[in-house]
Amino acid sequence: MTLAGALEAAEAAAPVESLDVVARMLKEHLGAASVSFLITDFTGSSVVRLGAADSVETDEPPHRIPLRGTLYEDVIRSQQPKVEHEGVSRLVRVIAPVTNRGDALGLLELFLPAVPDAEEMREIGETAHALAYIVIANRSHTDVYQWGRRTKPLSLAAEIQHRLLPASLACEAAQFAVAGALEPADHVGGDTFDYVIDRDSVQLSVTDAMGHDVDAALLATLVVGALRRARRAGADLDEQARQADQAMRDHGRSGYVTGQLLRISLIDGRTEFVNAGHPWPLRMRDGEVQEVVPHVDPPFGLSLHIPRATDYRVQTLDLRPGDRLVMLTDGMLERNAENLDLPDLIAGTRALHPREAARTLIKAIVDAGDGHLDDDATVMCLDWHGVHRSERDAATGADLTNASRPKTKQPIPRRTGG
């Protein structure tokens, strides 16, 4: 049982059967009574067990297993495998996280005849890691994984909205960790979030289209498409914002979209952002949460009604290693949540991974509305770890042999003020 063997077996199988093939391999290798994969739903609050491909009835709603207070929740939060042997059953239960770059896709669950030794636990962990790659490689070819993530039917607007989100809702890198979470309102609005990692930067966006249902989803589609098109053409933030605004004025049918665009250099940590009529971001530093007060430009498309005097302004943001930045939509500030202290909630998630922090914040808003939202609630949470000197040198092509060269004496700068 090797990582390469698991991937090879999965690739040889049909996309809908790839997980089952690996599960059977692991079952035979460890003599397990059962092996199964549980996929997390869209909200991250429950999991759905995917059995053998021919046993998944996709015309029926998936069976939802709530995470709260379970061993499943413990494994997802800790990202560490757990072994449970209560003594009543002869079988030992093992649960391992199926995660790729911080995106918690699901869980691998096994029932074994005996407590696994260190080598067997290593194999289980490797297989769980392989399953993450298998899910990512095959989910574009089959609807089975999408079926498992839908613990309730999606409206047309929600379907459109979910297709606009990034394929992975979380990502970890050496310099940062980022995650987003979205809870649609009863009548879906037009919230979206997005991120991309380039060679020298990470870019994030949060947008909120006016209105509800399909009209809002169509406006969101228009502005996200314009932003991605500009970004992929190498445009700077101001040009991305300009093209989003132009798309809304040309095709938005008098609608508008608020948004916030963020770009962080992975070479020197310089951070820039554009605010287009959007709620202010919050930054947590040393446990203290404060609003970042920006210059606010008009929402995309609003200049159709109100002539814009200036172009979108690119502003700098003070972001230091150890900071957590939270970007959100106004659904997080709706009247049902007016008694919630959002900065205090954010401070309370300090020890959590951005993935869990975002979900915790969303859950607090949903609970405040007794399970119902008047507007979509969206959060993006970014932890900035900083850029190490070796990474800067590698990115900029610095010659590390400079230390052996003669050094030119540099003048000491004069101190000119208090």
C-alpha positions as CSV (number, residue, x, y, z in Angstrom):
1,M,0.0,0.0,0.0
2,T,1.9,3.1,-1.3
3,L,0.9,6.6,-2.2
4,A,1.9,6.0,-5.8
5,G,0.0,2.8,-5.9
6,A,-3.2,4.4,-4.6
7,L,-2.9,7.2,-7.2
8,E,-2.2,4.8,-10.0
9,A,-5.2,2.6,-9.1
10,A,-7.5,5.6,-8.8
11,E,-6.4,6.9,-12.2
12,A,-7.1,3.6,-13.8
13,A,-10.7,3.6,-12.5
14,A,-13.6,5.6,-13.8
15,P,-13.9,9.0,-12.0
16,V,-17.0,7.9,-10.1
17,E,-15.3,4.8,-8.8
18,S,-11.8,6.1,-8.0
19,L,-12.4,6.5,-4.2
20,D,-14.0,3.0,-4.0
21,V,-11.0,1.4,-5.7
22,V,-8.6,3.0,-3.1
23,A,-11.0,2.1,-0.2
24,R,-11.0,-1.6,-1.3
25,M,-7.2,-1.6,-1.5
26,L,-6.9,-0.2,2.0
27,K,-9.6,-2.6,3.3
28,E,-7.8,-5.6,2.0
29,H,-4.3,-4.4,3.1
30,L,-5.4,-3.7,6.7
31,G,-8.1,-6.3,7.0
32,A,-10.6,-3.6,7.8
33,A,-14.3,-4.4,8.3
34,S,-15.1,-1.2,6.4
35,V,-13.5,1.8,4.8
36,S,-15.4,4.9,3.7
37,F,-15.0,8.5,2.6
38,L,-17.1,11.3,4.2
39,I,-17.3,14.5,2.2
40,T,-18.0,17.9,3.9
41,D,-21.1,19.8,2.8
42,F,-21.1,23.3,1.4
43,T,-21.6,24.9,4.9
44,G,-18.8,22.8,6.6
45,S,-21.3,21.9,9.4
46,S,-21.9,18.3,8.4
47,V,-20.5,15.4,6.4
48,V,-22.1,12.9,4.0
49,R,-20.9,9.3,3.7
50,L,-20.1,8.3,0.1
51,G,-20.3,4.5,-0.1
52,A,-19.6,2.3,-3.2
53,A,-20.4,4.2,-6.4
54,D,-23.2,1.8,-7.4
55,S,-24.9,2.3,-3.9
56,V,-25.0,6.1,-4.1
57,E,-28.6,7.1,-5.0
58,T,-28.1,10.6,-6.4
59,D,-31.8,11.1,-7.0
60,E,-32.3,11.1,-3.2
61,P,-31.1,13.7,-0.8
62,P,-27.8,12.8,0.9
63,H,-27.8,11.6,4.5
64,R,-26.4,14.5,6.5
65,I,-24.3,13.7,9.6
66,P,-24.0,16.9,11.8
67,L,-20.4,17.6,12.9
68,R,-21.0,19.4,16.2
69,G,-19.7,17.5,19.2
70,T,-18.5,14.5,17.2
71,L,-15.2,12.9,16.7
72,Y,-15.5,14.0,13.0
73,E,-15.5,17.6,14.1
74,D,-12.5,17.0,16.3
75,V,-10.5,15.5,13.4
76,I,-11.4,18.3,11.0
77,R,-10.6,21.0,13.5
78,S,-7.3,19.5,14.7
79,Q,-6.3,18.0,11.3
80,Q,-4.9,15.0,13.2
81,P,-6.1,11.4,12.9
82,K,-7.9,9.9,15.8
83,V,-8.2,6.4,17.1
84,E,-11.3,5.3,19.1
85,H,-11.5,2.0,20.9
86,E,-14.2,1.9,23.6
87,G,-13.8,-1.7,24.5
88,V,-17.5,-2.6,23.9
89,S,-17.0,-3.2,20.2
90,R,-14.3,-5.5,19.0
91,L,-13.5,-3.1,16.2
92,V,-11.2,0.0,16.4
93,R,-12.4,3.1,14.7
94,V,-9.8,5.3,12.9
95,I,-10.6,8.7,11.3
96,A,-8.1,10.7,9.3
97,P,-8.5,14.1,7.6
98,V,-8.7,14.3,3.9
99,T,-7.2,17.7,3.3
100,N,-5.2,19.5,0.6
101,R,-3.5,22.8,1.3
102,G,-5.8,23.6,4.1
103,D,-9.0,22.8,2.2
104,A,-10.8,20.2,4.4
105,L,-12.5,18.0,1.8
106,G,-13.7,15.3,4.1
107,L,-12.6,12.3,6.2
108,L,-11.4,8.8,5.8
109,E,-13.0,6.4,8.3
110,L,-11.9,2.8,8.9
111,F,-13.1,0.0,11.3
112,L,-10.1,-2.2,12.0
113,P,-9.8,-5.5,14.0
114,A,-7.0,-4.1,16.2
115,V,-5.3,-0.9,17.1
116,P,-3.1,0.1,14.2
117,D,0.7,0.4,14.8
118,A,2.8,3.4,13.8
119,E,3.5,2.0,10.3
120,E,-0.2,1.4,9.6
121,M,-1.1,4.9,10.9
122,R,1.4,6.3,8.5
123,E,-0.2,4.3,5.6
124,I,-3.6,5.5,6.6
125,G,-2.4,9.1,6.7
126,E,-0.7,8.8,3.3
127,T,-3.9,7.3,1.8
128,A,-6.0,10.1,3.2
129,H,-3.7,12.6,1.6
130,A,-3.9,10.7,-1.7
131,L,-7.7,10.8,-1.5
132,A,-7.6,14.6,-1.4
133,Y,-5.8,14.7,-4.7
134,I,-8.1,12.0,-6.1
135,V,-11.2,14.1,-5.2
136,I,-9.7,17.2,-6.7
137,A,-8.7,15.4,-9.9
138,N,-12.1,13.7,-10.4
139,R,-14.7,16.1,-9.1
140,S,-14.8,18.0,-12.5
141,H,-15.8,14.7,-14.3
142,T,-18.7,13.6,-12.1
143,D,-21.5,15.1,-10.1
144,V,-21.2,12.5,-7.3
145,Y,-19.1,14.8,-5.2
146,Q,-21.3,17.8,-5.8
147,W,-24.3,15.6,-4.8
148,G,-22.6,14.8,-1.5
149,R,-22.0,18.4,-0.7
150,R,-25.7,19.4,-1.1
151,T,-27.5,18.5,2.1
152,K,-30.4,20.6,0.9
153,P,-31.6,21.4,-2.7
154,L,-30.1,24.6,-4.2
155,S,-32.2,27.2,-5.9
156,L,-31.1,28.3,-9.4
157,A,-29.6,31.5,-7.9
158,A,-27.6,29.5,-5.3
159,E,-26.4,27.1,-8.1
160,I,-25.1,30.1,-10.1
161,Q,-23.6,31.6,-6.9
162,H,-21.7,28.4,-6.0
163,R,-20.2,28.1,-9.5
164,L,-18.6,31.5,-9.0
165,L,-16.6,30.5,-5.9
166,P,-13.1,29.2,-6.1
167,A,-12.7,25.4,-6.5
168,S,-11.0,25.2,-3.1
169,L,-12.4,27.3,-0.3
170,A,-9.1,27.4,1.6
171,C,-5.4,27.5,0.8
172,E,-2.2,27.4,2.8
173,A,1.2,28.6,1.7
174,A,4.4,29.5,3.4
175,Q,3.5,33.2,3.6
176,F,-0.2,33.0,4.4
177,A,-3.3,30.9,4.9
178,V,-6.7,32.0,3.5
179,A,-10.2,30.7,3.7
180,G,-13.7,31.8,2.8
181,A,-17.2,30.9,3.9
182,L,-20.6,31.9,2.5
183,E,-24.1,31.3,3.8
184,P,-26.8,32.1,1.3
185,A,-29.9,34.0,2.5
186,D,-33.3,32.5,2.3
187,H,-33.7,34.5,-0.9
188,V,-30.1,34.3,-2.3
189,G,-28.2,37.5,-2.8
190,G,-25.2,38.0,-4.9
191,D,-22.3,37.5,-2.5
192,T,-19.0,36.0,-3.9
193,F,-15.4,35.6,-2.8
194,D,-12.4,34.7,-4.8
195,Y,-8.6,34.3,-4.5
196,V,-5.7,33.3,-6.7
197,I,-2.0,32.7,-6.0
198,D,0.5,33.9,-8.7
199,R,4.2,33.6,-8.8
200,D,4.8,36.8,-6.9
201,S,1.4,37.7,-5.3
202,V,-1.8,36.5,-3.8
203,Q,-5.0,38.3,-4.8
204,L,-8.3,38.3,-3.0
205,S,-11.8,39.7,-3.7
206,V,-15.1,39.9,-2.0
207,T,-18.2,41.2,-3.9
208,D,-21.8,41.8,-3.1
209,A,-24.4,42.4,-5.9
210,M,-27.5,44.4,-5.2
211,G,-30.9,42.5,-5.1
212,H,-31.8,38.9,-4.5
213,D,-32.3,35.7,-6.3
214,V,-31.3,35.2,-10.0
215,D,-31.0,38.9,-10.8
216,A,-28.3,39.3,-8.1
217,A,-26.6,36.1,-9.2
218,L,-26.4,37.3,-12.8
219,L,-24.9,40.6,-11.6
220,A,-22.4,38.7,-9.5
221,T,-21.5,36.5,-12.6
222,L,-20.9,39.6,-14.6
223,V,-18.5,41.4,-12.1
224,V,-16.6,38.2,-11.2
225,G,-16.1,37.4,-14.8
226,A,-14.8,40.9,-15.5
227,L,-12.5,40.8,-12.5
228,R,-11.1,37.4,-13.4
229,R,-10.6,38.4,-17.1
230,A,-8.7,41.5,-16.1
231,R,-6.7,39.7,-13.5
232,R,-5.7,36.9,-15.8
233,A,-4.6,39.5,-18.4
234,G,-2.1,40.8,-15.8
235,A,-4.0,44.0,-14.9
236,D,-3.3,45.9,-11.8
237,L,-6.0,46.5,-9.1
238,D,-7.1,49.8,-10.5
239,E,-7.5,48.4,-14.0
240,Q,-9.4,45.3,-12.6
241,A,-11.8,47.7,-10.8
242,R,-12.2,49.8,-13.9
243,Q,-13.0,46.9,-16.1
244,A,-15.5,45.5,-13.5
245,D,-17.2,49.0,-13.4
246,Q,-17.2,49.2,-17.2
247,A,-18.8,45.7,-17.5
248,M,-21.5,46.7,-15.1
249,R,-22.2,50.0,-17.0
250,D,-22.3,48.1,-20.3
251,H,-24.3,45.1,-19.2
252,G,-25.5,45.5,-15.7
253,R,-29.0,46.8,-16.5
254,S,-28.8,49.6,-13.9
255,G,-27.6,47.3,-11.1
256,Y,-24.4,47.7,-9.1
257,V,-22.0,45.6,-7.1
258,T,-19.9,46.6,-4.1
259,G,-16.5,45.0,-3.8
260,Q,-13.1,44.9,-2.2
261,L,-9.9,43.9,-4.1
262,L,-6.7,43.0,-2.3
263,R,-3.2,42.2,-3.6
264,I,-0.3,41.1,-1.4
265,S,3.2,40.8,-2.7
266,L,4.8,37.5,-1.8
267,I,8.2,39.0,-2.4
268,D,8.2,42.0,0.0
269,G,4.7,41.8,1.7
270,R,3.5,45.1,0.2
271,T,-0.3,45.1,0.4
272,E,-2.6,47.1,-1.8
273,F,-6.4,47.3,-2.0
274,V,-9.4,48.9,-3.7
275,N,-12.7,49.6,-1.9
276,A,-15.7,50.0,-4.1
277,G,-18.5,51.0,-1.7
278,H,-17.9,47.9,0.4
279,P,-17.9,47.3,4.2
280,W,-14.5,48.0,5.8
281,P,-12.1,45.1,6.5
282,L,-11.0,44.3,10.1
283,R,-7.5,43.5,11.1
284,M,-6.5,41.6,14.2
285,R,-3.1,42.4,15.6
286,D,-1.8,41.0,18.9
287,G,-5.3,40.0,19.8
288,E,-6.8,43.5,19.2
289,V,-9.3,43.9,16.4
290,Q,-9.7,47.3,14.6
291,E,-11.4,48.4,11.5
292,V,-9.2,49.4,8.5
293,V,-10.7,52.7,7.4
294,P,-10.2,53.1,3.6
295,H,-10.9,55.7,1.0
296,V,-14.3,54.5,-0.4
297,D,-14.9,54.7,-4.1
298,P,-18.3,54.1,-5.8
299,P,-19.6,50.5,-6.3
300,F,-19.1,48.9,-9.7
301,G,-21.8,50.2,-12.0
302,L,-23.0,53.0,-9.7
303,S,-21.3,55.5,-12.0
304,L,-24.0,54.8,-14.5
305,H,-26.3,56.9,-12.2
306,I,-23.7,59.1,-10.4
307,P,-20.8,60.3,-12.5
308,R,-17.5,59.2,-11.0
309,A,-15.0,62.1,-10.5
310,T,-11.9,60.0,-10.2
311,D,-10.6,56.5,-11.0
312,Y,-10.5,53.8,-8.4
313,R,-7.8,54.5,-5.9
314,V,-5.3,51.9,-5.0
315,Q,-4.5,52.2,-1.3
316,T,-1.8,50.7,0.8
317,L,-2.6,48.5,3.8
318,D,-0.3,47.9,6.8
319,L,-0.1,44.2,7.1
320,R,2.5,42.6,9.4
321,P,3.5,39.0,10.1
322,G,1.0,37.6,12.7
323,D,-1.9,39.7,11.5
324,R,-5.3,38.3,10.6
325,L,-7.3,40.2,8.1
326,V,-11.1,39.7,7.8
327,M,-13.1,40.8,4.8
328,L,-16.9,40.5,4.8
329,T,-20.1,41.5,3.2
330,D,-23.0,43.5,4.8
331,G,-24.9,40.3,5.6
332,M,-22.5,39.9,8.5
333,L,-23.8,43.2,9.8
334,E,-27.5,42.6,9.4
335,R,-30.0,43.7,12.0
336,N,-30.5,40.2,13.5
337,A,-26.8,40.3,14.4
338,E,-26.8,43.8,15.9
339,N,-26.3,42.5,19.4
340,L,-23.2,40.5,18.3
341,D,-19.9,42.1,18.9
342,L,-18.1,41.2,15.7
343,P,-14.6,42.4,16.8
344,D,-15.0,40.3,19.9
345,L,-16.1,37.3,17.9
346,I,-13.1,37.7,15.7
347,A,-10.8,38.0,18.7
348,G,-12.3,34.8,20.0
349,T,-11.3,32.9,16.9
350,R,-7.6,33.9,17.3
351,A,-6.4,30.3,17.9
352,L,-8.5,28.8,15.0
353,H,-7.3,28.1,11.5
354,P,-8.8,30.7,9.1
355,R,-11.0,27.9,7.7
356,E,-12.5,27.3,11.2
357,A,-12.6,31.0,12.1
358,A,-14.6,31.8,8.9
359,R,-17.1,29.1,9.6
360,T,-17.4,30.1,13.3
361,L,-18.2,33.7,12.3
362,I,-20.8,32.6,9.8
363,K,-22.4,30.2,12.3
364,A,-22.7,33.0,14.9
365,I,-24.6,35.2,12.3
366,V,-26.9,32.3,11.3
367,D,-27.6,31.5,15.0
368,A,-28.4,35.2,15.6
369,G,-31.1,35.0,12.9
370,D,-32.5,31.7,14.2
371,G,-31.3,29.9,11.1
372,H,-32.6,32.6,8.7
373,L,-30.8,35.4,6.9
374,D,-32.2,38.4,5.2
375,D,-29.0,38.8,3.2
376,D,-26.1,36.5,2.2
377,A,-23.3,36.4,4.8
378,T,-19.7,36.1,3.5
379,V,-16.4,36.1,5.2
380,M,-12.8,35.8,4.0
381,C,-10.1,35.3,6.6
382,L,-6.4,35.7,5.9
383,D,-3.5,35.0,8.2
384,W,-0.3,36.7,7.0
385,H,2.9,34.9,8.1
386,G,5.3,37.2,6.3
387,V,8.1,36.7,3.8
388,H,11.3,35.0,4.8
389,R,14.6,36.5,3.5
390,S,15.4,33.2,1.6
391,E,12.1,33.4,-0.2
392,R,12.7,37.1,-1.2
393,D,16.2,36.1,-2.5
394,A,14.8,33.2,-4.5
395,A,12.0,35.4,-5.9
396,T,14.2,38.3,-6.8
397,G,17.2,36.3,-8.0
398,A,19.5,37.7,-5.4
399,D,23.1,36.4,-5.5
400,L,23.7,34.7,-2.2
401,T,27.5,34.7,-2.9
402,N,27.5,38.5,-2.4
403,A,28.8,37.9,1.1
404,S,32.2,36.9,-0.3
405,R,32.5,40.1,-2.4
406,P,34.1,43.3,-1.1
407,K,31.6,45.5,0.6
408,T,31.2,49.2,-0.2
409,K,31.0,51.3,2.9
410,Q,27.6,52.9,3.1
411,P,27.2,56.4,4.7
412,I,25.2,56.5,7.9
413,P,21.9,58.4,7.2
414,R,21.4,61.6,9.2
415,R,18.7,61.8,11.7
416,T,16.6,64.8,10.8
417,G,13.8,64.8,13.3
418,G,12.6,63.9,16.8
